[in-house]
Amino acid sequence: MTLFIGCNSKTVESSIEIQETAPVQTETETEEITEKPAEPEPETEPETEPQTEKPTASERVPSQWEQTHDTGSIMEIADIEWAEQNAPDFYVTTPEELAGVVYYVNAVAGGSKVYISIGNDIDLKDLKWVPMGWVDSPFSGTVDGQNHKIKNMHMDCQLEPRTGFIGYGLEVQADNIVFENAEVHGGTMTGTVAGELYMSSSWRNIGASGSISCSGTDCGGIIGKSNGTVLYNCWIDVKMNGMPYPFMTYSDKLYAENNPSEIFEILMDDSFIVTRNSYEGFFNKRWHVWYNDTDIALDSAENETGHNYNALIAGKAGHYKIWLDSFYNNTYMRVSNIIEFWIDKDGVMHLGAEEPTQPPESSDEDMEEFAEESIE
C-alpha cells in the first residue's frame, strides 16, 4: 500500500496493515454524552455485640442467705440495683434502700467493710425486718445515724440466735442513731441494735425504745452479747419479756447480778505505772485505758501484774480512766476499781473525777499520737 507522511509527503511502500478505528467524536457529540452518576452504596448498620439484660427478680439465682434464712420483707422491697451501684458506701433515705443494704450485707459482702449513713428518719411500719449480718457474712463497718431515727422496726425471729438490727458483727462502729418503738423477738443473743458483736470497742449516742422478747441468755436493750463494747451517752426505754429492763447490754446485767467489779485492786504511782493484785478464776485479763471518751489502750494483763503507761500519758492533757477487765461469765466485764484522773495543761496530774479549775486542753498532736499508739 502507499503511505503518505507529513505535509511534505513522500510515497513509501509499507507492509503495515492499518485497521479501521472508531470515528472521532466531535465537540458537539461529546457534550451530548454525559456520564451517569454512580449510585451511592447502601449504608450498613455498624455491627454491635448483643447486649445481655440483667435478670429480673424472678430470674435471679437466690443467694445462700436467701436459701437458708427467712428474709422477711427484705426481698419484697429491696432496691438491689441501687445497692450494687453504691456499695460499699451507702447514703440511705428510704426503707427500700435500707433493705437493699441488708440484702447486700447478707448475700454479697461476705464480711467486707460497709459504710452506712442515714440521711433522714426511716419508718419501717408494717414491714417484717430481719438482721443484717450472719455467721457466713458478718456485718463489718460503720453505721452513722446522723442523729436520725429508725422507727417501728419489727423483727420476729422467734428462737433464732443473733437477733437485732445488726445480727452478727465484727469491728462495728455505730453512732448517733435512735431506734424508736422497736419490737424485737429472738432467741439467745438478742438486742435492739445488735445481737452478737466482737472487736467493736465503743459506740456513742445510741438510743432504743420498745419491747424485746428473748427466749435465751445474752440479751440486752441495745446489745445482746459482746466482748466488751463500751457504750457512751446511750439510753434505753425497753421492756424485756414484758418487764421493764434497765440493762443496755447483757454484760451490764451480769455486773449487777454478780458484782465482780471490785475483785481486783489496781494502783498507779506518779510515773503512771499501774499494778494489780492476783486473784484466781479470771482469764484474759486486760488493762483498759480511757481518754476523753475514747479507748486508747487494751493491753494484756494475763501474765503481768503491772504496766508502764508513762510514755502514753505523761504530759498529755485530758481526762483519764484506767481499770482491769476480764472474760467472765462468757463476756468481758470490769473486775477492778477505776483510777480516774486529769492531766492539766501544765502536765500536772489531779486524781479524781472532778475537772481541775484550769481545764486541760488536748492538742491535735496529742490525739494523733494516741491514734498511732491505740490498739485495734
C-alpha positions as CSV (number, residue, x, y, z in Angstrom):
1,M,0.0,0.0,0.0
2,T,1.1,3.6,-0.3
3,L,1.5,5.7,2.9
4,F,1.6,9.5,3.0
5,I,3.6,11.0,5.9
6,G,3.6,14.7,6.9
7,C,2.9,17.8,4.8
8,N,5.9,17.2,2.5
9,S,4.8,13.8,1.6
10,K,6.7,11.0,0.0
11,T,5.5,7.9,-1.3
12,V,6.5,5.0,0.8
13,E,5.8,1.4,0.3
14,S,4.7,-0.3,3.5
15,S,3.5,-3.7,4.5
16,I,1.7,-2.4,7.6
17,E,-2.0,-3.2,7.7
18,I,-4.0,-0.2,9.0
19,Q,-7.0,-1.3,11.0
20,E,-10.2,0.7,10.9
21,T,-10.7,2.9,14.0
22,A,-13.8,4.3,15.6
23,P,-14.7,7.7,14.2
24,V,-13.5,10.7,16.2
25,Q,-16.3,12.3,18.1
26,T,-16.9,16.0,17.5
27,E,-17.2,18.5,20.4
28,T,-20.9,18.7,19.9
29,E,-21.3,15.0,20.1
30,T,-19.1,14.9,23.3
31,E,-21.4,17.4,25.0
32,E,-24.4,15.2,24.3
33,I,-22.8,12.3,26.1
34,T,-23.0,12.7,29.9
35,E,-21.7,10.3,32.4
36,K,-24.3,8.7,34.6
37,P,-23.5,9.4,38.3
38,A,-22.6,6.4,40.3
39,E,-25.3,5.2,42.7
40,P,-24.3,5.6,46.4
41,E,-23.7,2.3,48.2
42,P,-26.3,1.5,50.7
43,E,-25.3,2.3,54.3
44,T,-24.8,-0.6,56.6
45,E,-25.5,-0.5,60.3
46,P,-22.3,-1.0,62.4
47,E,-22.2,-4.4,64.0
48,T,-22.8,-4.3,67.7
49,E,-22.5,-7.0,70.3
50,P,-25.8,-8.3,71.6
51,Q,-26.5,-6.8,75.0
52,T,-27.4,-9.1,77.8
53,E,-30.2,-7.9,80.0
54,K,-29.9,-8.1,83.8
55,P,-32.0,-10.9,85.2
56,T,-35.3,-9.9,86.7
57,A,-36.1,-10.5,90.4
58,S,-37.8,-13.8,89.4
59,E,-34.9,-14.9,87.2
60,R,-32.1,-14.0,89.7
61,V,-30.5,-17.1,91.4
62,P,-31.2,-16.8,95.1
63,S,-28.2,-16.4,97.3
64,Q,-27.2,-18.8,100.1
65,W,-28.6,-16.4,102.6
66,E,-32.0,-16.4,100.8
67,Q,-32.0,-20.2,100.6
68,T,-31.2,-20.7,104.3
69,H,-32.9,-17.8,106.1
70,D,-36.3,-16.2,106.4
71,T,-35.8,-12.9,104.5
72,G,-39.0,-11.3,105.8
73,S,-40.0,-8.2,103.8
74,I,-36.4,-7.5,102.6
75,M,-36.6,-9.2,99.2
76,E,-40.0,-7.8,98.5
77,I,-38.9,-4.2,98.7
78,A,-35.1,-4.2,98.4
79,D,-33.6,-1.8,95.8
80,I,-30.9,-4.3,94.8
81,E,-29.7,-2.4,91.8
82,W,-29.2,0.8,93.9
83,A,-27.3,-1.3,96.5
84,E,-25.0,-2.9,94.0
85,Q,-24.3,0.5,92.3
86,N,-23.5,2.3,95.6
87,A,-21.7,-0.4,97.5
88,P,-19.8,-0.2,99.9
89,D,-20.7,3.4,100.7
90,F,-24.4,3.8,101.4
91,Y,-26.3,7.0,102.0
92,V,-29.8,5.7,103.0
93,T,-33.0,7.7,102.9
94,T,-35.8,5.1,102.3
95,P,-36.9,1.7,103.6
96,E,-36.2,0.3,100.1
97,E,-32.6,1.5,100.2
98,L,-32.1,0.2,103.7
99,A,-33.5,-3.2,102.6
100,G,-31.0,-3.1,99.7
101,V,-28.2,-2.7,102.2
102,V,-29.4,-5.6,104.3
103,Y,-29.5,-7.8,101.1
104,Y,-26.0,-6.6,100.1
105,V,-24.5,-7.4,103.5
106,N,-26.2,-10.8,103.9
107,A,-25.9,-12.0,100.3
108,V,-22.9,-10.3,98.7
109,A,-20.4,-8.6,101.0
110,G,-19.1,-11.7,102.6
111,G,-17.8,-9.8,105.7
112,S,-16.1,-6.9,103.7
113,K,-16.4,-3.4,105.1
114,V,-19.6,-1.5,104.6
115,Y,-20.3,2.2,105.5
116,I,-23.8,3.3,106.1
117,S,-25.0,6.9,106.7
118,I,-28.7,7.5,107.5
119,G,-30.0,10.6,105.6
120,N,-33.3,11.1,107.4
121,D,-35.8,9.3,109.7
122,I,-36.9,6.0,108.2
123,D,-40.2,4.3,109.1
124,L,-40.4,0.5,108.8
125,K,-44.0,0.2,109.9
126,D,-45.9,-2.9,108.6
127,L,-42.6,-4.5,107.4
128,K,-41.1,-7.7,108.7
129,W,-37.4,-6.8,109.2
130,V,-34.5,-9.2,109.6
131,P,-31.0,-8.9,111.0
132,M,-28.1,-7.5,108.9
133,G,-25.1,-9.8,109.2
134,W,-24.9,-13.5,109.9
135,V,-22.2,-16.1,110.6
136,D,-21.2,-16.6,107.0
137,S,-21.4,-12.9,106.1
138,P,-21.0,-10.8,109.2
139,F,-21.6,-7.0,109.2
140,S,-18.3,-5.1,109.4
141,G,-18.1,-1.4,109.1
142,T,-19.9,1.7,110.3
143,V,-23.4,2.9,110.9
144,D,-23.7,6.7,111.3
145,G,-27.3,7.7,112.0
146,Q,-26.5,11.4,111.8
147,N,-29.0,11.9,114.7
148,H,-31.9,10.3,112.8
149,K,-34.4,7.7,113.9
150,I,-35.3,4.2,112.6
151,K,-39.0,3.9,113.6
152,N,-41.2,0.8,114.1
153,M,-38.7,-1.9,113.3
154,H,-40.4,-5.2,113.8
155,M,-38.4,-8.4,114.0
156,D,-39.9,-11.8,114.5
157,C,-37.0,-14.3,114.6
158,Q,-38.6,-16.4,117.5
159,L,-35.9,-18.9,118.6
160,E,-33.2,-17.7,116.2
161,P,-29.9,-16.5,117.8
162,R,-28.2,-13.2,116.9
163,T,-31.2,-11.0,116.5
164,G,-31.1,-7.3,116.2
165,F,-30.7,-4.5,113.6
166,I,-27.2,-6.0,113.3
167,G,-27.3,-9.7,113.8
168,Y,-23.7,-10.8,113.9
169,G,-21.0,-8.1,113.7
170,L,-17.2,-7.8,113.6
171,E,-15.4,-4.5,114.0
172,V,-18.5,-2.4,114.1
173,Q,-18.7,1.3,114.9
174,A,-22.3,2.7,115.5
175,D,-23.1,6.2,116.5
176,N,-25.8,8.9,116.6
177,I,-29.0,6.9,116.0
178,V,-32.2,6.1,117.8
179,F,-34.4,3.1,117.3
180,E,-37.9,4.2,118.2
181,N,-40.8,1.8,119.1
182,A,-38.8,-1.3,118.1
183,E,-40.3,-4.7,118.6
184,V,-37.7,-7.5,118.6
185,H,-38.4,-11.2,119.1
186,G,-35.3,-13.5,119.2
187,G,-33.5,-16.4,120.8
188,T,-30.2,-16.1,122.6
189,M,-28.0,-13.1,121.9
190,T,-30.7,-10.6,121.1
191,G,-30.7,-6.8,121.3
192,T,-32.4,-3.9,119.6
193,V,-29.3,-2.7,117.8
194,A,-27.1,-5.8,117.8
195,G,-27.3,-9.5,118.7
196,E,-23.6,-10.5,118.9
197,L,-20.6,-8.3,118.5
198,Y,-16.8,-8.8,118.6
199,M,-13.9,-6.4,118.2
200,S,-16.2,-3.4,118.5
201,S,-14.7,-1.2,121.2
202,S,-17.1,1.7,121.7
203,W,-20.4,3.1,120.5
204,R,-21.8,6.6,121.1
205,N,-25.2,8.4,121.2
206,I,-27.4,5.3,120.7
207,G,-31.0,5.2,121.9
208,A,-33.6,2.4,121.9
209,S,-37.3,2.3,122.9
210,G,-39.9,-0.5,122.6
211,S,-40.0,-4.2,123.5
212,I,-37.8,-7.3,123.3
213,S,-38.7,-10.9,123.8
214,C,-35.7,-13.1,124.4
215,S,-36.0,-16.9,124.7
216,G,-32.4,-17.4,125.8
217,T,-29.5,-15.7,127.5
218,D,-27.2,-12.8,126.4
219,C,-29.9,-10.3,125.8
220,G,-29.7,-6.5,126.2
221,G,-31.6,-3.4,125.5
222,I,-29.0,-2.3,122.9
223,I,-26.6,-5.1,122.5
224,G,-27.0,-8.8,123.4
225,K,-23.6,-10.4,123.6
226,S,-20.3,-8.6,123.1
227,N,-16.7,-8.9,124.2
228,G,-16.5,-5.6,125.9
229,T,-18.2,-2.9,123.7
230,V,-18.4,0.2,125.8
231,L,-21.5,2.5,125.4
232,Y,-21.1,6.3,125.8
233,N,-24.0,8.6,126.2
234,C,-26.6,5.9,125.3
235,W,-30.0,5.2,126.7
236,I,-32.9,2.7,126.6
237,D,-36.6,2.6,127.4
238,V,-37.5,-1.0,126.8
239,K,-39.3,-4.0,128.3
240,M,-37.7,-7.4,128.2
241,N,-40.2,-10.3,128.1
242,G,-42.9,-7.8,129.3
243,M,-40.9,-6.4,132.2
244,P,-39.0,-3.1,132.5
245,Y,-35.3,-3.7,131.7
246,P,-32.6,-1.3,132.7
247,F,-29.6,-3.1,131.1
248,M,-28.2,-1.8,127.8
249,T,-26.1,-4.9,127.4
250,Y,-26.0,-8.4,128.9
251,S,-22.7,-7.5,130.4
252,D,-24.5,-4.8,132.4
253,K,-26.9,-7.4,133.8
254,L,-24.0,-9.6,134.8
255,Y,-22.3,-6.7,136.6
256,A,-25.5,-6.0,138.6
257,E,-26.1,-9.7,139.5
258,N,-22.5,-10.9,140.1
259,N,-20.8,-7.6,141.1
260,P,-17.2,-8.8,140.3
261,S,-16.1,-5.2,139.6
262,E,-14.1,-4.8,142.9
263,I,-12.4,-8.2,142.9
264,F,-9.0,-6.8,141.8
265,E,-7.4,-3.7,143.3
266,I,-5.3,-1.6,140.9
267,L,-2.9,1.2,141.9
268,M,-0.9,3.8,140.0
269,D,2.2,5.8,141.0
270,D,3.4,9.2,139.9
271,S,5.2,7.7,137.0
272,F,1.9,6.2,135.6
273,I,3.0,2.6,136.4
274,V,-0.2,0.6,137.1
275,T,-0.1,-2.5,139.2
276,R,-2.7,-5.1,140.3
277,N,-3.1,-7.9,142.9
278,S,-3.7,-11.5,142.0
279,Y,-7.0,-13.5,142.1
280,E,-7.9,-17.0,140.8
281,G,-10.7,-17.7,138.4
282,F,-10.4,-14.9,136.0
283,F,-9.0,-15.2,132.5
284,N,-7.9,-13.0,129.6
285,K,-7.4,-10.0,131.9
286,R,-6.8,-6.6,130.2
287,W,-5.6,-3.2,131.2
288,H,-8.2,-0.8,129.9
289,V,-7.2,2.9,129.4
290,W,-9.8,5.5,128.5
291,Y,-9.0,9.1,127.5
292,N,-11.5,11.9,126.8
293,D,-14.4,9.4,126.0
294,T,-12.1,7.2,123.8
295,D,-10.5,3.9,124.4
296,I,-6.8,4.3,123.7
297,A,-5.3,1.1,125.1
298,L,-6.3,-2.5,125.7
299,D,-3.2,-4.4,126.9
300,S,-3.0,-7.9,128.1
301,A,-2.7,-8.3,131.9
302,E,-2.9,-12.0,131.8
303,N,0.8,-12.7,132.6
304,E,1.8,-9.4,134.2
305,T,0.9,-7.6,137.4
306,G,2.0,-4.2,136.3
307,H,2.2,-2.0,133.2
308,N,4.1,1.3,132.5
309,Y,1.9,3.9,130.8
310,N,4.3,6.8,131.2
311,A,5.0,7.1,127.5
312,L,1.3,7.1,126.7
313,I,0.1,9.5,129.4
314,A,2.8,11.8,130.8
315,G,2.4,15.4,129.8
316,K,-0.7,14.9,127.6
317,A,-3.6,16.9,128.9
318,G,-7.0,15.4,129.3
319,H,-9.4,13.2,131.3
320,Y,-8.3,9.5,132.0
321,K,-9.7,6.3,133.5
322,I,-7.8,3.0,133.9
323,W,-9.3,-0.3,135.0
324,L,-8.9,-4.0,134.6
325,D,-11.4,-6.2,132.8
326,S,-11.6,-9.9,132.3
327,F,-13.6,-12.6,130.3
328,Y,-16.1,-13.6,133.0
329,N,-19.4,-15.4,132.6
330,N,-19.0,-15.6,128.8
331,T,-18.4,-11.8,128.3
332,Y,-15.8,-9.1,129.1
333,M,-16.5,-7.3,132.4
334,R,-14.8,-4.8,134.6
335,V,-13.2,-6.6,137.6
336,S,-11.3,-3.8,139.4
337,N,-11.7,-0.4,140.8
338,I,-11.4,2.6,138.4
339,I,-8.4,5.0,138.6
340,E,-9.7,8.4,137.4
341,F,-7.6,11.5,137.0
342,W,-6.9,14.6,134.9
343,I,-3.7,15.9,133.4
344,D,-3.8,19.7,133.2
345,K,-2.2,21.9,130.6
346,D,1.0,22.1,132.7
347,G,1.3,18.3,132.8
348,V,0.2,18.1,136.5
349,M,-1.9,15.1,137.5
350,H,-5.1,15.6,139.5
351,L,-6.7,12.4,141.0
352,G,-10.5,12.1,140.9
353,A,-13.4,12.7,138.6
354,E,-13.6,16.5,139.2
355,E,-12.1,18.7,136.5
356,P,-9.3,21.0,137.6
357,T,-10.1,24.7,137.9
358,Q,-8.0,25.3,134.8
359,P,-9.4,22.8,132.4
360,P,-6.7,20.8,130.5
361,E,-6.5,21.2,126.7
362,S,-5.6,18.3,124.5
363,S,-3.9,19.2,121.3
364,D,-4.3,17.7,117.9
365,E,-0.8,16.4,118.1
366,D,-1.7,14.5,121.3
367,M,-4.7,12.9,119.6
368,E,-2.6,11.9,116.6
369,E,0.0,10.3,118.9
370,F,-2.8,8.4,120.7
371,A,-4.3,7.2,117.4
372,E,-0.9,5.8,116.5
373,E,-0.4,4.1,119.9
374,S,-4.0,2.8,120.3
375,I,-4.8,-0.8,119.7
376,E,-7.5,-2.2,117.4
